[in-house]
Amino acid sequence: MNPAEEIEQLRAELNQANYEYYVLSQPRLTDRAYDERMRRLQDLEILYPMYADPHSPTQRVGSDLNQAFRQEAHRYPMLSLGNTYSEAEVADFYQRVCRTLGENVELVCELKYDGTSIALHYEQGRLVKALTRGDGTVGDDVTENVKTIRSIPLVLRGSDYPERFEIRGEILLPWSVFEDLNREREARSEPLFANPRNAASGTIKLQNASLVAKRRLDAYFYYVLGEKLPATEHLSNLQKAKSWGFKVSDAVTLCHNLDEVFAFLKKWDVERASLPVATDGVVIKVNRLDQQAELGFTAKSPRWAIAYKFQAEQAATRLLSVDYQVGRTGAVTPVANLEPVLLSGTTVKRASLHNADIIEALDLHIGDRVFVEKGGEIIPKIVAVDPKSRAADGQPVGFTDRCPDCATPLLRYPGEAAHYCPNQLHCPTQVKARLEHFVQRKAMNLEGMGPETIDALHRLELLKTPADFYGLKPVQLMGMERMGEKSIRNLMQALRESKQVPFERVLFALGIRFVGETVAKRLAKAFGSMDALAAADREQLLAVDEVGERISDSVLAFFADPENRDMLERLRSAGLQMQGESTAAPVSNRLSGQSVVISGVFVHHDRDAYKALVEAHGGKVASSISAKTSFVLAGDKMGPAKLEKARSLGIEIRSEDEFLALLQSDENTTL
């Protein structure tokens, strides 16, 4: 057998093994045999690079290269579903559909998986693109991350699939994997994921595909779109998709009347507790595609489908104690420790109490009989107390006045429910959060510095402030987990390249409380340098657009701290940009005083270019439409909610060509 033939045979065997293990749950190949074939294929692909294939099973491990997700418009908008919470509302939906169509309909009932939505595009039987839901109109291209999910076929089975089609589904983190992940995070003193949905959503947006591969995501699919589908009924297309290798739930059921629908709802309200993944309801769809087309859509959702949400489950147990956790922003959150109780198929030992106001409203005492509820959260919440069963010696729960990490007295800002630890520079959790913020892509973009590495370096006392990154030596990193020679070289290169990061991003990277990406840009533009910003008084700060009292006080406090000033001097000595480029003279004042909202997908320039044009001509770009909006620059597929709001307020909507014509009428304009 020649190398090309052996490579193709190994790929076929491994694809079949993946399908049997991850989709059918009926593995025939042993783990050892699978690993041997995978190693052989990897070796052959290295020896014969001319036979490389991005759809090879070897590509599922993911690259460790940092990604920047590209945004792309959905061919078909990904709308949300209307929610119902009672059988009466389901009956209203059915009767409304039948009345509109003038005939009875068949309905398909499907479990509503609680994960993150994904749209996969296939051409010639191969995965070519994977988009997140995004805002429903535009999503992030997460193709490389999706390729690591072994239940998603890279190459389809059979040959009767359309030449080009889209399939939609839900990416999920199974309960068992989720619990393993949270145990690992707890052992590292990292914040726990609230639920599998948040974990799945966060994972699919990681900038490192190799980390995504380690999270063991799963995926179920529920809707096929395209111009030449094999069948005229939704259920038939799902069954076809299953034969092509997609994971489609066996619970999907065709119902001929409301009684069958209600029976499905009752069955799965009980049996969902035994499922390996999270569900929060049932989706009910009209089966025939021509009837779906006739019913059409509202601005936000299809008229031919509806979601029935299960009621949140409750259980009664005893409150044993209350602990406090400090978060990344310094917010301190109370967590109740409970007598273990079975709820939604899992044993619950803790429940969120959110803040001091919740504790006070519940009038909690140690030993109280409490009712816990699990809606979408893996850490349930206490929703009620039975005061009649309270023991005479039960001690009232009072909110702590000190940080659980560093014992610093807590502060509560006016108008906020949370208490905060103000010790940003020395509270361990906040220190690590500040370091993680500094390295992120939108800040200094230090590739290879993930939370685990930062935690390890912090424990070794090699990292205390952002300035310490620039004192790291390769010899200090050797032998650390996830730090091979290549990773160390990449980090050293990233540190060198970060010295060219613009001033506004350096300012954002410092992690000054309440100074986000947009405010950092405003401050950088207003003051031009770190020295000028450090010398600014309260009045000068308040004069900057979008800077209020809370932000100005935070900036003043940051620069007043001698440790922060020392860190800035070290960053300056390391070569970071401490001032912005000279601001170019405005191209014109044609848009002076005008507030512009940019929405949609454009042909001539991208959004960033149009934002720069608005500002170059004296205008201001706003993120949301209000009565102060001068006009909307609208591209193709403008968000329906923004379009509706603009029309209701009488805001002018200008096309891309109209906007460019306006600017080009000024003879000094340069595009």
N, C-alpha and C positions, 0 to 999 in steps of 0.2 A: 504494500500500500504506500503510495507516495505521500509526502507531507500534506499537500492540499487536501487529499481525500481523508487522511487521518484527522486533520483539523476539523473538517466538516462533520465527520462521524462523531468526534468527541463533543462538538457543540450540540449536535442533535441529541446525544445521550444526556448531556447535562441539562438542556432545556426540558427534556422529558422528565428528568428527575425533579427539577424545580417545580414543574406543573403537578406532578404526583404528590410532592411533599407539601407545597404551599397552597395549592388550590384544592386538590382532591383529599388532602390529609391521608393519603394512602401510599406512603413511600415503599418502593421496592428495592432501591439501591441502598446499601449500607452506607453509613457516614464515611467509613474508611474507603470504600470503593469510590464514593463521590469525590473525596479529597484527592485520591490518586489520579482520577481522570482530570480534575481541575488543575493539579500541578503539571500533569503532562501537557495539557492544553496551553498553560501559561508558558512552559518551556518552549513549545513549538512556535508560539506566536512571537516570542523573543528571537528565536533563531530564523524565522521566516516572516519578517515584518511586512512583506508584500501581500500577505494574506490577512492583514489586520482588518477588523470589522467592529465598528462602534456598538453593534448589537450582540457581540460575543458574550457568553456567560461570564467571562473573566472581567468584564467591565462593571459588574455589579458591586465590586468592592468599593468603588468610588475613588475619585482623585483627591489628594490632599491639597490641591491648589485652591487658593482663595477665589471665590466667585463674586461677581457683581451682577445681580439679577437684572436682566433686560426686560422691559415691559412691552407687552404686545396686546393689541386689541383682540377681543374675542370675536370670532366670526358670528356666533349667536350669543346674545347677552345672557349672562348667568344671573337670572332673577331669583329672588327669594320666594318662599311659599307663604301663603296666608295660614295662620295657625287657628286651630279649633281645640276646645277643651272638653266638649261634651258630645254625646250621641245626638242630641238635638241639633247642634251646629253641623254635624256631619250630614244629618237628614236634610237640613236646609240646603247644603251644598249640592247634594244629589238631586233634590227637587228642582233647584235652580238650573242645573245643567240639563236635566230632562226637559224642562219647560223651554229653555233657549233652543234646544235642538229639535223639539217637537217629537221626541221618541225616547224610549228607555235606553240606557247605556250599560255596558259592562265596565266594571271598575277593577283595577289592579291594586292590591294592597301590598305594600312593601315595608319592611322595617326601616325606620328613620335612624340611620347610624349617626352617632355623635362624634364626628371627627372634623376634618378640614376638606373642603370641596376641591376637586381637581378635574381638569378637562384634558384628556389625552387625544392627540391627533395621530392617525395612522395613514401611511401612504404605501401602497404595494405590500401591505401586510407587515410593515415595520413602524415602530414607534419613532416619530419625527419631532414631536413637541409635546410638552406638558405645561399647562398654565394654571396658576392658582385662580381663585375666584376674583381676587382683587376688589375693585369697586363694582363688579358685575359687568363693566364695560371693558376694562383693561386689567390684565393680570400679569403676575411675574412669571417669567420663563424659568421653571425649575426642572428642566428635562434631565440634567445630569444627576440631580438628587433622586428623582423618581426612578431612574434606571437602577438604583440600588435596592429597590423594593422587589423582593423575589416573587411575590404573587402577581406582579404586573408583567405581562408578556412583552418582551422586546421584539419578538418575531411571532406572528400569529400561527396557529395551527390550522390545518385544512387549506382550502383554496377558494371557498365561496364567499369571501368577505368583499365588501365594496373596494374599489380602487382607492378611494379616499373617504374617510369618515372620522367622526369625533365620538368619543364615549366619555360619559361623565360618571364620577363616583366619589367616594369618600375615603380619604387616607386616615387610617386609624392606628392607635397604639393598643394592642391587646392588653387586657387587665393584668395578666401575668408579667408581661414585659414592663408595663407601667409601674407595678409594685416593685419590681427589681430595680428599676431606674430610680425611684424615690428612695429606696433603701440605700443605694449607692450615694445619692446626693445628701441624704441625712448623715451618712458616715463621714462625708467631707464637710459637714456643717454648711451645706449650700441650701438655699430656699427650695422647698418642695414644689413640684408642679401641682396645681390645684386639681386638675382632672386630666384624663387621657386626651381630651380634645385640645387643651392648651399645649400639652406635651407634643402631640402630633403636629400641630400648627407651627410650634417653635422649631421642631426638628426639620420639617420640610423647607424652612427658610434659613437653615444653617448655611454658613459660607464655606463649609468643608464637607464635601460629599462622602469622604471616608468616615466621618463621624456620623453622618446620616445612616450609612450602611450598618453601623454598630447598634443603632437604635431598634432594629428589627420591626420596622413599620409593616403594616398590612393594608389592604385596600379591597373594597367591595364596589361593584359597579351597578348602575341602575338606569341609565338612559343612553340610547344611541341616536345620534343625529347625522344627517347627511342627505344628499340628493338622490342617491340610488340605494336605498336600504333594501334588504332582502324581503321584508314583509310589510304589510300595511297595518299591523297591530303592534303595540308597544311590547306586550309580553312575548310575542313570537321573536321580535328582534333581540330581546334579552336572552331568550333561549339560544338563539344563534350565537350571540356574543359569548355565551358560556362554552359553546362548542369550539370557539376560536381560541379559548384559553383564559378568558376573563373569569374572575371570581364573582359569581352572581349568587345571592343568597337563595338557599333552598326554600326559604319561607315565603317567597313571592307567590301570591295566590290570585287567581282570577275569580272575581265575585260577580254573580248575576243579579243580586238584589241587596237591599240594605241589611236584611237579616244575616246574610253571609258576611257582610262587612263587619257588623257588630260582633259576630262570633269570632272573627279574626282579631278584633281589638281586645276582646275579653281574654282570648287564649294567650296573646303575647304580653298582655299587661302582667301576667303571672310568669310565663316561661322565659321572659327576657332576662330574668335574674340569673339564669344558667348559661347565658351566652358568653362567649370568650371576649367580646368587645362591647363597648358602651352603646346603648340605644336610648333614645328619649321620646320615641313616639312611632307613629305609622304614617307613611305617605300614601295617599289615595289618589290614583290617576285614572282618567278616562283611557280606555284601552285602544280604541281605534284612532289612528293618526289623522284621518280626515276630520273626525269630530274634534280632535284637539285643535286642528287648524281653524275650524269654523268658530270654535269658542274663543280662540285668540288670547290676548294678554291685556292686563291693565298696565299702568306705568311701572308697577313694582312686581307683579307676579302673574303666573299663568291662571286663566280662568278654569282650566281643565284639571287642576291638581290642588290638593290641600293637605296640610299636615295636621294630624291629630296628636296632641301632646299628652303623654301619660302624666298623671298626677304625681307630684313628688312624694316619695315614701317617707313615713315617719316611724320612729321607734322610741320607746321610753327607757331611760336608764338613769344612773346616778352620777352626779358631779363629784369627782374625787379631789380635784385641785385645778389651779389655773397657772399656766406658764406664760412667759412673755418672750416674743422673738423680735429682734431688730432686723428690719429689711434693708435693702440696698440704699434707699434714700434716707435712712435714719428713722423711718416710721416704725413705731413699736406696736405690735399686734398681739392681743391676748388669745391664747388657745386653751380650750377646756380639755382636761384629761377625764375620761369617762370610764365607768365600768364597761367592759367589752359587750357589745350588742350587735346582733346580726341585722344588717340593713342593706337592701338591694344586692344581696348575694355576697357581701363582704363584711368582715368583722370591723366594726368602728370602735376606735379607742379615743379619738380626739375630735373636737368640733371647733370651728372658728367662732370667735366672739366679736371680731371686727374692731371695736373701739370702746372707750370708756362709756360713751352714751348708751351703747347696747347693754352693757353690764348693768348700768343704772336703771334702764327701762325694764329689764327682766327682774330686777331686785334679787340677784343671785346670792345664794348661800351655799357654802360647802356642804355636801351631802344631800342637796336638793334632788328631787325626782324631776328630771328634765326631759323634754321632747326634742329629739333631733330629727332633722329633715335633710335628705340628700336630693337635691335637684340635679344641677349640672356639676356640682362640686364633689370631688373625691373626699375632701375634708368637709363634712356636713356642718350645718349651723344649728345652734340651739334656737328654737322658735318659740318655746313656751316653758313655763315652770308650773309645777303643781305645789302651791304654797301649803295646801292642807296636809301634805305628807312631810312637811319640814320638821326636822328634829329640833328640840328646844335649845340644844347647844350648837346648832349650825352657825358658823361664823360668816358674816356678810363678806362678799368679795369686793375688795376695793382695788382700783386700778393702781398699778405700781407708779412710783414717782421717780424711779431710776432706771437707767438703761440696763438690760439684762447682760449685755456684753462687757460694758466698761464702768458701770455704776454711776455714770454722769447723770445729774438731775435732768429730767425731761422738760421740754417746752411744748406748749400748745399755741399755735399761731391763731390769731383772731379769724373766725369764720371757717376753721378747719376742724374736722372730727378727730383726726389722728394726733397722737403725741409723738414728738420727735426727740431723738438724741442729738444734741448740738455738737457733739465731739467728733466732727467729721474727720479730723486729722489723726485720731488715735483709736477710735472705736474699730476693732478688728474687722467686723463685717463691712463697715463703711469704707475702710481703707482699701479692702480688696475690691469693693464695688467701684471705687474711684479709679483704681488701676485698670480694671476691666473696661471701664468707660473710656479711658485714655487710649486704649489700643484698638478700639473698634474701627470699622472701615470708614465711617463718616468722620472720624476724628483723626488719629495718627496712622491708622491702618498698619499696625504692626503684625504682620502675618506670622502665625505660629505661636502667638501668645494667647492661648485659650485659658479659661477659668482654672483648669486643673494645674497648668504650669504656673500660673500666677500664684495660686494657693501654695504650691510647693515652694516657690521662691520666697514667698512671704513668710512661711514657717521657718525657712532657713535664714531669715532676716536679711536677705539680699534685695528685697523690694519693700520699701516703705512708702515712697512717694513716686510720682511719675518721673521725676528726675533720675531716679535710680536705674531706670531702663538703660540710660545712656552710659552707665558705668559698668554694665554687665560685660564679662569676658567669656569667650568661648569655653575656656577651661572650667569655669564655674557651672556650665550647663551640661558638660559631658557626663554621661551615665544617668541623667535624669530620664524618667519615663516620657515618651513621645519626643525626645530630643536626640535624634541621631545626627550624624554629620551634616546631612543635607538640610535638616530642619534648622540647625544652628547657623549654617551659611545663609539660609533664607532670612532668618531673623536679623542677622548682622547687616544684610543687604537692606532689609526693611527699615532698620534703624537709620542707616545712611540716607535712604530715600526720604524718610520722614522729615529730614531737615529742610526739605523743599516744600513741605505742606504749607499752604497759605495761612496767613495770620488769623483769619476768621475761624479756621478749623482748629488751630492751636488753642484759641480762646475757648472754643466749644469743648475741646478735649480736657481742659482743666477741671471740668465738672463742677463749676460754680453752681450752687443750688439755684434752681429756677431759670438758669441761663441755658436754654435749649439751642438747637441749631439756628433757628430763625433769629432769636434775640442776639446770639453771638454775631451774626452777620450785621445786624443793625448797629451793635456797639462798635464793631470793627470799622464799619463805614463812617460812623459818627466821630470816632476819636482817632482812628488811623494808626495808633500804636499802643503797645502795652503800657508804656510810660505815661502817655496822655490819659489812658483809661484809669490807671492807678492814681493819677493826680486829680481826677474829676471829683467834684463835690455832688451832694445830693441833688441840688437844683439842676446841674448840668446833665446828670443821668436821667432825671425825670423828663427832660426836654426831648429825649430820644424816643422815637416812635415805638410803641408797644412796651415801653419800660414804665412800670408802675412802682408804687412804694415798696412792695414786697421784693421785687427784683433789685431795685436800687439799694435797699438796705442789705441784701445779700451780697451784692458786688462790693459795697463799702466794707462790709465785715471781712470779706475774703482778702482784700488788699491791706486791711489794717493788721492782719495776722502776720507776725514776723516770720513764722515758719513758711507761710505761703510765699512771702517775699524772697526768702532764701531759696525756695524751690524754683521760683521764676528766674533767679540769677543763675542757678545751675543749668536750667534749660537754655537760657541765653548763651551761656558759655559752651553748651553742647552744640550750638549752632542753629537752634530752632528760630523760625521767623517771628520776630517780635513787632513787626510793623507791616502794614499793608502796602501794596503797590500804590504809586501815586494815582489818585483818582482822575480819570480822564474827564475833560470838560464835557458837559452835557451836549449831546448831538443837537437837541432842540428843546424847547419848553412846550412843545405842542400838547403833551399830556400832563402838564403841570397841574397839580391839585386833583387829578383824577385817580380813582381807585378801580383797578381792572381785575376781573376774575378770568382765569384761563382754564378752559375745560374742553376735553375731547382729544381726538387724534388728528395730527396735522400732516400736511403734504410737503410744504416748502421748507419748514424749520421745525425743530422739536420744541418742547415746552420751555426748556431752559433758555433756548435762544430767544423765544418770544418774551420770556420774563426779562432778559437782559435788554431787549429792545424797548419794552415798556419803561424800564428804569432809566435807560439812556435818553429817553425823550421826556423825562421829568415826572413820569407816572409812578404809582405804587401798585404792586401786585398783592391782592388779597386772596386768601384761601377759600373763603365762603361768601355767598351772596347775601347782601343786606340792603337796607334802604340807602346806605351810603355808596353802594356800587355805582360807578359811572356807566360802565357797559361790560358785557361779557364777550370775550374773544372765544368763539365757539368753533371747534373743529368737528370732524366726523365723530359720530357716536357720543355726543355730549351726554353726560349723565342725566337720566330722565328726571330725577329729583331736583337737580339744579335748574334744568330747563323749566320745570313747573314753577319753581320759586321765582325765577327771573320774570316769567310771564305774569305771575300774580302780583309782583311789585312794580310791573311796568318798566323793567330794566331793558335797555336796548341790547340786542344780541347782534354782534358783528361777525361776519365770516372772516376766514383767514385772508382772502383776497381783498375784502373791504378794509381790513386793518392795514395791510401793506400799502394799499392805495392811499390811505390817510397819511401814512408816514412818508411815502415817496413824493407826496405833493410839496414837501419841504425840500428845496434844492440842496440843502446841506446834508441830507440823509445819506448814510452809507450802510448798506446791508451786507 
